[in-house]
Each structure stands twice: as structure tokens, then as C-alpha cells.
Amino acid sequence: YHKKGFVAAAVLPGYEHLQTQMSAHDYVNKVVAGELFDPTLSMQMRNGFQVLDVLHHFIVYPRSDHWCALIFWPNPECL
């Protein structure tokens, strides 16, 4: 099928405990930089996903005030 990759939304369960201390964008940037660990996003990044953006109200996930990361997994067959 030669698809370029797979796009998904990653919930941010670790953000629940830091919402009052930083924005969702700052949280995701720190996870990407390796300064923070998120149970979902960190695992997805270890498996080759890349963060494209941070979205609000794209998913229903009250624990993170409905924030998520837009992630992309590039298909290695199309690189």
C-alpha cells in the first residue's frame, strides 16, 4: 500500500499530576527532551513515534484535561 506512516493521538496520563505547574505544550516538550517520563507517550516514542503537535479536546480524557499529543510513526518501507 506504500503508506507513509501511521498517525494517532497519544493520551498524556502523566500530565494529570503536573497540570497546575506547566502547560500541556511544556509537558510534552519535556517528555520529548527526556526530562519527564509519561507512561504512554514515552513508550510510543521508544517505539519510533514522533510528536507532531499537542491537541486540546481532540480526545475525551479527563485525567489530562483532554490534552493529547498528535504522533506519527513513519513507515520504514517508505523512507
Biopython code that builds the backbone (N, CA, C, O; Angstrom):
import numpy as np
from Bio.PDB.StructureBuilder import StructureBuilder

atoms = [
    (1, "TYR", "N", (0.817, -1.198, 0.000)),
    (1, "TYR", "CA", (0.000, 0.000, 0.000)),
    (1, "TYR", "C", (0.858, 1.259, 0.000)),
    (1, "TYR", "O", (0.369, 2.332, -0.352)),
    (2, "HIS", "N", (2.114, 1.152, 0.383)),
    (2, "HIS", "CA", (3.064, 2.260, 0.336)),
    (2, "HIS", "C", (2.583, 3.487, 1.103)),
    (2, "HIS", "O", (2.755, 4.613, 0.636)),
    (3, "LYS", "N", (1.995, 3.286, 2.255)),
    (3, "LYS", "CA", (1.577, 4.401, 3.101)),
    (3, "LYS", "C", (2.812, 4.985, 3.778)),
    (3, "LYS", "O", (3.742, 4.257, 4.125)),
    (4, "LYS", "N", (2.816, 6.293, 3.962)),
    (4, "LYS", "CA", (3.978, 6.962, 4.553)),
    (4, "LYS", "C", (4.124, 6.692, 6.039)),
    (4, "LYS", "O", (5.221, 6.806, 6.586)),
    (5, "GLY", "N", (3.031, 6.336, 6.695)),
    (5, "GLY", "CA", (3.107, 6.081, 8.126)),
    (5, "GLY", "C", (1.737, 6.021, 8.761)),
    (5, "GLY", "O", (0.718, 5.865, 8.089)),
    (6, "PHE", "N", (1.743, 6.148, 10.067)),
    (6, "PHE", "CA", (0.545, 5.992, 10.872)),
    (6, "PHE", "C", (0.437, 7.191, 11.802)),
    (6, "PHE", "O", (1.403, 7.522, 12.489)),
    (7, "VAL", "N", (-0.717, 7.847, 11.840)),
    (7, "VAL", "CA", (-0.962, 8.991, 12.713)),
    (7, "VAL", "C", (-1.923, 8.565, 13.808)),
    (7, "VAL", "O", (-2.886, 7.840, 13.555)),
    (8, "ALA", "N", (-1.658, 9.018, 15.032)),
    (8, "ALA", "CA", (-2.508, 8.654, 16.168)),
    (8, "ALA", "C", (-2.485, 9.784, 17.195)),
    (8, "ALA", "O", (-1.699, 10.726, 17.093)),
    (9, "ALA", "N", (-3.359, 9.666, 18.175)),
    (9, "ALA", "CA", (-3.365, 10.578, 19.321)),
    (9, "ALA", "C", (-2.883, 9.805, 20.541)),
    (9, "ALA", "O", (-3.348, 8.697, 20.809)),
    (10, "ALA", "N", (-1.960, 10.389, 21.268)),
    (10, "ALA", "CA", (-1.417, 9.762, 22.475)),
    (10, "ALA", "C", (-1.972, 10.467, 23.706)),
    (10, "ALA", "O", (-1.791, 11.673, 23.874)),
    (11, "VAL", "N", (-2.646, 9.712, 24.561)),
    (11, "VAL", "CA", (-3.111, 10.293, 25.819)),
    (11, "VAL", "C", (-1.890, 10.632, 26.670)),
    (11, "VAL", "O", (-0.804, 10.092, 26.456)),
    (12, "LEU", "N", (-2.077, 11.529, 27.634)),
    (12, "LEU", "CA", (-0.976, 12.006, 28.466)),
    (12, "LEU", "C", (-1.285, 11.774, 29.942)),
    (12, "LEU", "O", (-1.543, 12.738, 30.663)),
    (13, "PRO", "N", (-1.268, 10.531, 30.414)),
    (13, "PRO", "CA", (-1.653, 10.265, 31.801)),
    (13, "PRO", "C", (-0.749, 10.934, 32.830)),
    (13, "PRO", "O", (-1.211, 11.269, 33.921)),
    (14, "GLY", "N", (0.506, 11.134, 32.515)),
    (14, "GLY", "CA", (1.413, 11.774, 33.461)),
    (14, "GLY", "C", (1.134, 13.251, 33.655)),
    (14, "GLY", "O", (1.518, 13.824, 34.674)),
    (15, "TYR", "N", (0.477, 13.872, 32.701)),
    (15, "TYR", "CA", (0.175, 15.299, 32.791)),
    (15, "TYR", "C", (-0.822, 15.599, 33.904)),
    (15, "TYR", "O", (-0.888, 16.727, 34.391)),
    (16, "GLU", "N", (-1.584, 14.613, 34.300)),
    (16, "GLU", "CA", (-2.586, 14.785, 35.361)),
    (16, "GLU", "C", (-1.976, 15.416, 36.610)),
    (16, "GLU", "O", (-2.609, 16.255, 37.251)),
    (17, "HIS", "N", (-0.772, 15.024, 36.957)),
    (17, "HIS", "CA", (-0.139, 15.477, 38.200)),
    (17, "HIS", "C", (0.627, 16.789, 38.039)),
    (17, "HIS", "O", (1.106, 17.343, 39.028)),
    (18, "LEU", "N", (0.750, 17.288, 36.824)),
    (18, "LEU", "CA", (1.551, 18.491, 36.587)),
    (18, "LEU", "C", (0.769, 19.625, 35.929)),
    (18, "LEU", "O", (1.352, 20.647, 35.567)),
    (19, "GLN", "N", (-0.537, 19.457, 35.773)),
    (19, "GLN", "CA", (-1.356, 20.455, 35.073)),
    (19, "GLN", "C", (-1.268, 21.840, 35.687)),
    (19, "GLN", "O", (-1.298, 22.840, 34.970)),
    (20, "THR", "N", (-1.161, 21.909, 37.009)),
    (20, "THR", "CA", (-1.119, 23.218, 37.670)),
    (20, "THR", "C", (0.272, 23.843, 37.607)),
    (20, "THR", "O", (0.439, 25.017, 37.938)),
    (21, "GLN", "N", (1.269, 23.066, 37.182)),
    (21, "GLN", "CA", (2.650, 23.561, 37.175)),
    (21, "GLN", "C", (3.153, 23.968, 35.796)),
    (21, "GLN", "O", (4.090, 24.760, 35.691)),
    (22, "MET", "N", (2.536, 23.431, 34.725)),
    (22, "MET", "CA", (3.013, 23.752, 33.377)),
    (22, "MET", "C", (1.914, 23.503, 32.354)),
    (22, "MET", "O", (0.936, 22.804, 32.619)),
    (23, "SER", "N", (2.100, 24.088, 31.192)),
    (23, "SER", "CA", (1.142, 23.875, 30.101)),
    (23, "SER", "C", (1.343, 22.485, 29.506)),
    (23, "SER", "O", (2.378, 21.853, 29.715)),
    (24, "ALA", "N", (0.355, 22.022, 28.773)),
    (24, "ALA", "CA", (0.466, 20.725, 28.099)),
    (24, "ALA", "C", (1.597, 20.751, 27.071)),
    (24, "ALA", "O", (2.292, 19.752, 26.886)),
    (25, "HIS", "N", (1.781, 21.884, 26.407)),
    (25, "HIS", "CA", (2.870, 22.003, 25.431)),
    (25, "HIS", "C", (4.229, 21.860, 26.117)),
    (25, "HIS", "O", (5.108, 21.156, 25.620)),
    (26, "ASP", "N", (4.400, 22.532, 27.263)),
    (26, "ASP", "CA", (5.662, 22.415, 28.002)),
    (26, "ASP", "C", (5.874, 20.985, 28.481)),
    (26, "ASP", "O", (6.991, 20.470, 28.433)),
    (27, "TYR", "N", (4.803, 20.344, 28.943)),
    (27, "TYR", "CA", (4.898, 18.959, 29.405)),
    (27, "TYR", "C", (5.370, 18.045, 28.277)),
    (27, "TYR", "O", (6.299, 17.260, 28.464)),
    (28, "VAL", "N", (4.747, 18.141, 27.129)),
    (28, "VAL", "CA", (5.123, 17.285, 26.001)),
    (28, "VAL", "C", (6.557, 17.585, 25.559)),
    (28, "VAL", "O", (7.315, 16.663, 25.256)),
    (29, "ASN", "N", (6.932, 18.858, 25.519)),
    (29, "ASN", "CA", (8.312, 19.204, 25.150)),
    (29, "ASN", "C", (9.317, 18.580, 26.108)),
    (29, "ASN", "O", (10.379, 18.127, 25.681)),
    (30, "LYS", "N", (8.993, 18.551, 27.404)),
    (30, "LYS", "CA", (9.894, 17.945, 28.388)),
    (30, "LYS", "C", (9.941, 16.425, 28.245)),
    (30, "LYS", "O", (10.988, 15.814, 28.456)),
    (31, "VAL", "N", (8.827, 15.823, 27.891)),
    (31, "VAL", "CA", (8.829, 14.373, 27.643)),
    (31, "VAL", "C", (9.688, 14.073, 26.415)),
    (31, "VAL", "O", (10.491, 13.140, 26.434)),
    (32, "VAL", "N", (9.524, 14.849, 25.360)),
    (32, "VAL", "CA", (10.314, 14.651, 24.138)),
    (32, "VAL", "C", (11.806, 14.832, 24.429)),
    (32, "VAL", "O", (12.636, 14.095, 23.896)),
    (33, "ALA", "N", (12.147, 15.806, 25.270)),
    (33, "ALA", "CA", (13.548, 16.077, 25.604)),
    (33, "ALA", "C", (14.124, 15.055, 26.584)),
    (33, "ALA", "O", (15.329, 15.050, 26.834)),
    (34, "GLY", "N", (13.276, 14.195, 27.136)),
    (34, "GLY", "CA", (13.737, 13.198, 28.094)),
    (34, "GLY", "C", (13.822, 13.709, 29.519)),
    (34, "GLY", "O", (14.358, 13.022, 30.389)),
    (35, "GLU", "N", (13.302, 14.909, 29.776)),
    (35, "GLU", "CA", (13.329, 15.492, 31.116)),
    (35, "GLU", "C", (12.205, 14.949, 31.992)),
    (35, "GLU", "O", (12.320, 14.953, 33.218)),
    (36, "LEU", "N", (11.126, 14.485, 31.379)),
    (36, "LEU", "CA", (9.995, 13.892, 32.092)),
    (36, "LEU", "C", (9.649, 12.565, 31.432)),
    (36, "LEU", "O", (9.957, 12.337, 30.262)),
    (37, "PHE", "N", (9.005, 11.692, 32.202)),
    (37, "PHE", "CA", (8.545, 10.405, 31.692)),
    (37, "PHE", "C", (7.028, 10.393, 31.702)),
    (37, "PHE", "O", (6.411, 10.728, 32.714)),
    (38, "ASP", "N", (6.426, 10.015, 30.595)),
    (38, "ASP", "CA", (4.980, 9.820, 30.520)),
    (38, "ASP", "C", (4.734, 8.354, 30.176)),
    (38, "ASP", "O", (5.308, 7.848, 29.212)),
    (39, "PRO", "N", (3.888, 7.656, 30.950)),
    (39, "PRO", "CA", (3.686, 6.223, 30.726)),
    (39, "PRO", "C", (3.274, 5.853, 29.300)),
    (39, "PRO", "O", (3.640, 4.783, 28.814)),
    (40, "THR", "N", (2.539, 6.697, 28.642)),
    (40, "THR", "CA", (2.088, 6.389, 27.279)),
    (40, "THR", "C", (3.019, 6.983, 26.227)),
    (40, "THR", "O", (3.545, 6.262, 25.380)),
    (41, "LEU", "N", (3.218, 8.280, 26.282)),
    (41, "LEU", "CA", (3.987, 8.955, 25.234)),
    (41, "LEU", "C", (5.444, 8.491, 25.195)),
    (41, "LEU", "O", (5.998, 8.315, 24.110)),
    (42, "SER", "N", (6.060, 8.295, 26.329)),
    (42, "SER", "CA", (7.459, 7.841, 26.350)),
    (42, "SER", "C", (7.593, 6.478, 25.685)),
    (42, "SER", "O", (8.535, 6.246, 24.928)),
    (43, "MET", "N", (6.660, 5.582, 25.961)),
    (43, "MET", "CA", (6.686, 4.250, 25.353)),
    (43, "MET", "C", (6.492, 4.349, 23.839)),
    (43, "MET", "O", (7.168, 3.661, 23.074)),
    (44, "GLN", "N", (5.576, 5.198, 23.419)),
    (44, "GLN", "CA", (5.329, 5.336, 21.990)),
    (44, "GLN", "C", (6.548, 5.922, 21.275)),
    (44, "GLN", "O", (6.869, 5.518, 20.157)),
    (45, "MET", "N", (7.218, 6.862, 21.912)),
    (45, "MET", "CA", (8.425, 7.429, 21.313)),
    (45, "MET", "C", (9.542, 6.385, 21.232)),
    (45, "MET", "O", (10.288, 6.360, 20.253)),
    (46, "ARG", "N", (9.664, 5.531, 22.238)),
    (46, "ARG", "CA", (10.667, 4.458, 22.193)),
    (46, "ARG", "C", (10.394, 3.496, 21.037)),
    (46, "ARG", "O", (11.307, 2.826, 20.553)),
    (47, "ASN", "N", (9.147, 3.429, 20.601)),
    (47, "ASN", "CA", (8.769, 2.540, 19.503)),
    (47, "ASN", "C", (8.732, 3.255, 18.153)),
    (47, "ASN", "O", (8.150, 2.743, 17.196)),
    (48, "GLY", "N", (9.340, 4.415, 18.074)),
    (48, "GLY", "CA", (9.508, 5.088, 16.794)),
    (48, "GLY", "C", (8.524, 6.187, 16.455)),
    (48, "GLY", "O", (8.634, 6.799, 15.393)),
    (49, "PHE", "N", (7.552, 6.460, 17.339)),
    (49, "PHE", "CA", (6.610, 7.542, 17.066)),
    (49, "PHE", "C", (7.293, 8.894, 17.281)),
    (49, "PHE", "O", (8.163, 9.032, 18.141)),
    (50, "GLN", "N", (6.892, 9.873, 16.498)),
    (50, "GLN", "CA", (7.383, 11.242, 16.606)),
    (50, "GLN", "C", (6.212, 12.145, 16.972)),
    (50, "GLN", "O", (5.100, 11.951, 16.482)),
    (51, "VAL", "N", (6.456, 13.127, 17.828)),
    (51, "VAL", "CA", (5.407, 14.071, 18.209)),
    (51, "VAL", "C", (5.313, 15.153, 17.139)),
    (51, "VAL", "O", (6.311, 15.776, 16.778)),
    (52, "LEU", "N", (4.104, 15.363, 16.643)),
    (52, "LEU", "CA", (3.853, 16.400, 15.640)),
    (52, "LEU", "C", (3.260, 17.657, 16.254)),
    (52, "LEU", "O", (3.581, 18.769, 15.835)),
    (53, "ASP", "N", (2.386, 17.481, 17.257)),
    (53, "ASP", "CA", (1.674, 18.628, 17.824)),
    (53, "ASP", "C", (1.042, 18.217, 19.146)),
    (53, "ASP", "O", (1.058, 17.044, 19.518)),
    (54, "VAL", "N", (0.490, 19.191, 19.844)),
    (54, "VAL", "CA", (-0.264, 18.956, 21.078)),
    (54, "VAL", "C", (-1.672, 19.488, 20.830)),
    (54, "VAL", "O", (-1.846, 20.630, 20.404)),
    (55, "LEU", "N", (-2.674, 18.652, 21.098)),
    (55, "LEU", "CA", (-4.063, 18.995, 20.782)),
    (55, "LEU", "C", (-4.930, 19.011, 22.034)),
    (55, "LEU", "O", (-4.737, 18.206, 22.945)),
    (56, "HIS", "N", (-5.884, 19.933, 22.069)),
    (56, "HIS", "CA", (-6.837, 20.016, 23.179)),
    (56, "HIS", "C", (-8.226, 19.660, 22.671)),
    (56, "HIS", "O", (-8.648, 20.120, 21.609)),
    (57, "HIS", "N", (-8.923, 18.848, 23.429)),
    (57, "HIS", "CA", (-10.287, 18.401, 23.119)),
    (57, "HIS", "C", (-10.369, 17.571, 21.834)),
    (57, "HIS", "O", (-11.425, 17.521, 21.203)),
    (58, "PHE", "N", (-9.289, 16.930, 21.446)),
    (58, "PHE", "CA", (-9.328, 16.000, 20.321)),
    (58, "PHE", "C", (-9.818, 14.636, 20.793)),
    (58, "PHE", "O", (-10.454, 13.898, 20.040)),
    (59, "ILE", "N", (-9.516, 14.311, 22.041)),
    (59, "ILE", "CA", (-9.967, 13.066, 22.661)),
    (59, "ILE", "C", (-10.661, 13.395, 23.975)),
    (59, "ILE", "O", (-10.486, 14.484, 24.522)),
    (60, "VAL", "N", (-11.440, 12.460, 24.472)),
    (60, "VAL", "CA", (-12.072, 12.599, 25.783)),
    (60, "VAL", "C", (-11.197, 11.854, 26.780)),
    (60, "VAL", "O", (-11.193, 10.624, 26.819)),
    (61, "TYR", "N", (-10.460, 12.604, 27.580)),
    (61, "TYR", "CA", (-9.558, 12.018, 28.570)),
    (61, "TYR", "C", (-9.439, 13.000, 29.732)),
    (61, "TYR", "O", (-8.498, 13.792, 29.782)),
    (62, "PRO", "N", (-10.397, 12.952, 30.674)),
    (62, "PRO", "CA", (-10.447, 13.927, 31.757)),
    (62, "PRO", "C", (-9.180, 13.995, 32.612)),
    (62, "PRO", "O", (-8.866, 15.053, 33.159)),
    (63, "ARG", "N", (-8.449, 12.885, 32.736)),
    (63, "ARG", "CA", (-7.254, 12.893, 33.593)),
    (63, "ARG", "C", (-6.239, 13.946, 33.153)),
    (63, "ARG", "O", (-5.525, 14.502, 33.988)),
    (64, "SER", "N", (-6.169, 14.221, 31.863)),
    (64, "SER", "CA", (-5.208, 15.216, 31.369)),
    (64, "SER", "C", (-5.917, 16.465, 30.841)),
    (64, "SER", "O", (-5.373, 17.193, 30.010)),
    (65, "ASP", "N", (-7.135, 16.705, 31.333)),
    (65, "ASP", "CA", (-7.942, 17.837, 30.876)),
    (65, "ASP", "C", (-8.121, 17.802, 29.356)),
    (65, "ASP", "O", (-8.172, 18.840, 28.697)),
    (66, "HIS", "N", (-8.213, 16.582, 28.817)),
    (66, "HIS", "CA", (-8.496, 16.348, 27.394)),
    (66, "HIS", "C", (-7.361, 16.780, 26.456)),
    (66, "HIS", "O", (-7.599, 17.052, 25.279)),
    (67, "TRP", "N", (-6.141, 16.842, 26.971)),
    (67, "TRP", "CA", (-4.972, 17.111, 26.138)),
    (67, "TRP", "C", (-4.411, 15.796, 25.623)),
    (67, "TRP", "O", (-4.496, 14.768, 26.295)),
    (68, "CYS", "N", (-3.838, 15.836, 24.426)),
    (68, "CYS", "CA", (-3.155, 14.668, 23.866)),
    (68, "CYS", "C", (-2.051, 15.145, 22.933)),
    (68, "CYS", "O", (-1.989, 16.317, 22.560)),
    (69, "ALA", "N", (-1.200, 14.226, 22.574)),
    (69, "ALA", "CA", (-0.156, 14.523, 21.595)),
    (69, "ALA", "C", (-0.542, 13.879, 20.268)),
    (69, "ALA", "O", (-0.974, 12.727, 20.233)),
    (70, "LEU", "N", (-0.387, 14.615, 19.197)),
    (70, "LEU", "CA", (-0.563, 14.061, 17.859)),
    (70, "LEU", "C", (0.774, 13.431, 17.486)),
    (70, "LEU", "O", (1.799, 14.110, 17.445)),
    (71, "ILE", "N", (0.755, 12.123, 17.214)),
    (71, "ILE", "CA", (2.004, 11.407, 16.961)),
    (71, "ILE", "C", (1.979, 10.745, 15.585)),
    (71, "ILE", "O", (0.918, 10.479, 15.020)),
    (72, "PHE", "N", (3.172, 10.491, 15.068)),
    (72, "PHE", "CA", (3.329, 9.908, 13.734)),
    (72, "PHE", "C", (4.398, 8.826, 13.786)),
    (72, "PHE", "O", (5.483, 9.031, 14.331)),
    (73, "TRP", "N", (4.077, 7.669, 13.210)),
    (73, "TRP", "CA", (5.052, 6.589, 13.064)),
    (73, "TRP", "C", (5.368, 6.456, 11.586)),
    (73, "TRP", "O", (4.501, 6.059, 10.807)),
    (74, "PRO", "N", (6.608, 6.782, 11.176)),
    (74, "PRO", "CA", (6.951, 6.670, 9.761)),
    (74, "PRO", "C", (7.138, 5.216, 9.345)),
    (74, "PRO", "O", (7.776, 4.440, 10.056)),
    (75, "ASN", "N", (6.591, 4.854, 8.215)),
    (75, "ASN", "CA", (6.727, 3.507, 7.675)),
    (75, "ASN", "C", (8.153, 3.343, 7.143)),
    (75, "ASN", "O", (8.526, 4.025, 6.189)),
    (76, "PRO", "N", (8.954, 2.460, 7.733)),
    (76, "PRO", "CA", (10.345, 2.320, 7.286)),
    (76, "PRO", "C", (10.467, 1.853, 5.833)),
    (76, "PRO", "O", (11.511, 2.051, 5.211)),
    (77, "GLU", "N", (9.433, 1.247, 5.293)),
    (77, "GLU", "CA", (9.471, 0.801, 3.899)),
    (77, "GLU", "C", (9.331, 1.957, 2.913)),
    (77, "GLU", "O", (9.586, 1.798, 1.719)),
    (78, "CYS", "N", (8.924, 3.119, 3.417)),
    (78, "CYS", "CA", (8.718, 4.272, 2.534)),
    (78, "CYS", "C", (9.710, 5.397, 2.810)),
    (78, "CYS", "O", (9.533, 6.510, 2.314)),
    (79, "LEU", "N", (10.737, 5.123, 3.585)),
    (79, "LEU", "CA", (11.715, 6.175, 3.890)),
    (79, "LEU", "C", (12.696, 6.355, 2.763)),
    (79, "LEU", "O", (13.588, 7.199, 2.851)),
]
sb = StructureBuilder()
sb.init_structure("model")
sb.init_model(0)
sb.init_chain("A")
sb.init_seg("    ")
for serial, (resi, resn, name, xyz) in enumerate(atoms, 1):
    if name == "N":
        sb.init_residue(resn, " ", resi, " ")
    sb.init_atom(name, np.array(xyz, "f"), 0.0, 1.0, " ", f" {name:<3s}", serial, name[0])
structure = sb.get_structure()
